[in-house]
Amino acid sequence: MKTLRSISACAIGILFSFTAFVTPAVAQDNPKLSDAEVAHTAVTANQIDIDHAKIAKERSKNTEVLKFAETMANDHKAVIDQAVALVTKLGVTPKDNAVSKQLLADAAKTDKMLRTKSGKAFDKAYIDNEVAYHKAVIAAVEGLLIPESENAELKGLLQSIVPALNAHLEHAQMLQKQQSGK
């Protein structure tokens, strides 16, 4: 029960802190981000999921979880590569900001929690986190990063990754259901 509470607390924390910036009712209170800050936040969010996938590849023995982690690592690296190519083309240097700093702080807590788990408990914690994280990332991309992007190419890149993020969420939710036996 304690494990379930800590997993839920981490997932809720990630979802709350990331989506706190993008709640539609307070959209006018969203932080103002430059394209350099939007780019940094997008790269940070993708790198976090790559880092979580690395932990999964180290700790999981479940074939489906390992395949999922490999997909996360590959897909999110491809997005980073696209973002780097775009900011290089545009001559934009990604800039750290409050949103990316909060993402990194939350990721450090999640990494620590994941590293305390093994076996089925790890698989559940990893997949539960992936569900919460992808929900938060989708909300942030659609509610903060896209609206804050001024450059059409940056906005287009962000819009183009939403379907993949939704597919990742659906895949994670499928694994979550399989783990719970439903």
C-alpha positions as CSV (number, residue, x, y, z in Angstrom):
1,M,0.0,0.0,0.0
2,K,2.9,2.4,0.8
3,T,4.4,1.6,-2.6
4,L,1.1,2.4,-4.4
5,R,0.8,5.7,-2.5
6,S,4.3,6.8,-3.4
7,I,3.8,5.9,-7.1
8,S,0.5,7.7,-7.1
9,A,2.0,10.7,-5.4
10,C,4.8,10.9,-7.9
11,A,2.5,10.5,-10.9
12,I,0.0,13.1,-9.5
13,G,2.9,15.4,-8.8
14,I,4.2,15.2,-12.3
15,L,0.8,15.6,-13.8
16,F,0.0,18.6,-11.5
17,S,3.2,20.4,-11.9
18,F,3.3,20.1,-15.7
19,T,-0.3,20.8,-16.2
20,A,-0.5,23.6,-13.7
21,F,1.0,25.7,-16.4
22,V,-1.6,24.8,-19.0
23,T,-5.0,24.7,-17.2
24,P,-7.4,26.2,-19.8
25,A,-9.3,28.1,-17.1
26,V,-6.2,30.1,-16.3
27,A,-4.6,30.0,-19.8
28,Q,-4.0,33.7,-19.5
29,D,-1.7,32.9,-16.5
30,N,0.5,30.5,-18.5
31,P,4.1,31.5,-18.3
32,K,5.3,33.5,-21.3
33,L,7.9,31.5,-23.1
34,S,10.1,32.5,-26.0
35,D,10.7,30.1,-28.8
36,A,14.1,29.4,-27.2
37,E,12.4,28.4,-24.0
38,V,9.7,26.4,-25.8
39,A,12.5,24.5,-27.6
40,H,14.4,23.8,-24.3
41,T,11.2,22.6,-22.6
42,A,10.4,20.3,-25.5
43,V,13.9,18.8,-25.6
44,T,13.9,18.5,-21.8
45,A,10.6,16.6,-21.7
46,N,11.8,14.2,-24.4
47,Q,15.1,13.6,-22.7
48,I,13.3,12.8,-19.4
49,D,11.4,10.1,-21.1
50,I,14.6,8.7,-22.7
51,D,16.2,8.7,-19.2
52,H,13.2,6.8,-17.8
53,A,13.4,4.3,-20.6
54,K,17.1,3.7,-19.8
55,I,16.1,2.9,-16.2
56,A,13.5,0.5,-17.5
57,K,16.0,-1.2,-19.8
58,E,18.3,-1.7,-16.8
59,R,15.6,-2.9,-14.3
60,S,12.8,-4.7,-16.1
61,K,12.8,-8.3,-17.2
62,N,9.3,-8.0,-18.8
63,T,9.6,-8.3,-22.6
64,E,6.6,-5.9,-23.3
65,V,7.9,-3.3,-20.9
66,L,11.4,-3.5,-22.5
67,K,9.9,-3.1,-26.0
68,F,7.9,-0.1,-24.8
69,A,11.0,1.4,-23.2
70,E,13.0,0.9,-26.5
71,T,10.2,2.6,-28.4
72,M,10.2,5.5,-26.0
73,A,14.0,5.9,-26.2
74,N,14.0,5.8,-30.0
75,D,10.9,8.0,-30.7
76,H,11.9,10.6,-28.2
77,K,15.5,10.7,-29.5
78,A,14.1,11.3,-33.0
79,V,12.1,14.2,-31.7
80,I,15.2,15.7,-30.0
81,D,17.1,15.2,-33.3
82,Q,14.3,17.1,-35.2
83,A,14.3,19.9,-32.6
84,V,18.1,20.3,-32.6
85,A,18.0,20.4,-36.5
86,L,15.3,23.0,-36.4
87,V,16.9,25.3,-33.8
88,T,20.2,25.0,-35.6
89,K,18.5,26.0,-38.8
90,L,16.7,28.9,-37.1
91,G,19.8,30.0,-35.2
92,V,18.0,29.6,-31.8
93,T,19.8,28.6,-28.7
94,P,17.4,26.7,-26.4
95,K,17.0,28.5,-23.1
96,D,16.4,27.1,-19.6
97,N,13.2,28.3,-17.9
98,A,10.9,27.7,-15.0
99,V,8.9,25.0,-16.8
100,S,12.0,22.9,-17.9
101,K,13.5,23.3,-14.4
102,Q,10.3,22.0,-12.8
103,L,10.3,19.1,-15.2
104,L,13.8,18.2,-14.2
105,A,13.0,18.5,-10.5
106,D,10.0,16.2,-10.9
107,A,12.0,13.8,-13.0
108,A,14.7,13.5,-10.4
109,K,12.1,12.4,-7.8
110,T,10.7,9.9,-10.3
111,D,14.1,8.5,-11.1
112,K,14.8,8.0,-7.5
113,M,11.5,6.3,-6.9
114,L,12.0,4.0,-10.0
115,R,15.4,3.0,-8.8
116,T,14.0,1.7,-5.5
117,K,11.7,-0.8,-7.4
118,S,12.4,-4.2,-9.0
119,G,10.4,-6.9,-10.7
120,K,6.7,-6.4,-11.2
121,A,6.7,-3.5,-8.8
122,F,9.2,-1.7,-11.1
123,D,7.2,-2.5,-14.2
124,K,4.0,-1.1,-12.6
125,A,5.7,2.0,-11.4
126,Y,7.4,2.7,-14.7
127,I,4.2,2.1,-16.8
128,D,2.0,4.1,-14.3
129,N,4.5,6.9,-14.6
130,E,4.5,6.8,-18.4
131,V,0.7,7.1,-18.5
132,A,0.8,10.1,-16.2
133,Y,3.8,11.6,-17.9
134,H,2.4,11.3,-21.4
135,K,-1.0,12.8,-20.2
136,A,1.0,15.8,-18.7
137,V,3.2,16.2,-21.8
138,I,0.3,16.1,-24.2
139,A,-1.5,18.8,-22.1
140,A,1.6,20.9,-22.0
141,V,2.4,20.6,-25.7
142,E,-1.2,21.5,-26.7
143,G,-1.9,24.0,-23.9
144,L,1.4,25.8,-23.5
145,L,4.2,25.0,-25.9
146,I,2.2,25.2,-29.2
147,P,0.3,28.4,-28.1
148,E,3.6,30.0,-26.9
149,S,5.5,29.2,-30.1
150,E,5.9,32.2,-32.4
151,N,7.9,30.5,-35.2
152,A,5.7,28.6,-37.6
153,E,8.2,25.8,-38.1
154,L,8.6,25.2,-34.3
155,K,4.8,25.2,-33.9
156,G,4.5,22.8,-36.8
157,L,7.1,20.4,-35.2
158,L,5.2,20.5,-31.9
159,Q,1.9,19.8,-33.6
160,S,3.4,17.0,-35.6
161,I,4.5,15.1,-32.5
162,V,1.1,15.1,-30.7
163,P,-0.2,12.0,-32.6
164,A,3.0,10.1,-31.5
165,L,2.5,11.2,-27.9
166,N,-1.1,10.0,-28.1
167,A,0.0,6.7,-29.5
168,H,2.6,6.4,-26.6
169,L,-0.1,7.1,-24.1
170,E,-2.4,4.5,-25.6
171,H,0.4,1.9,-25.6
172,A,1.2,2.7,-22.0
173,Q,-2.5,2.5,-21.0
174,M,-2.7,-0.9,-22.8
175,L,0.3,-2.2,-20.8
176,Q,-1.2,-0.7,-17.6
177,K,-4.4,-2.7,-18.2
178,Q,-2.4,-5.9,-18.9
179,Q,-0.5,-5.5,-15.7
180,S,-3.7,-5.0,-13.6
181,G,-5.3,-8.0,-15.3
182,K,-8.2,-6.1,-16.7
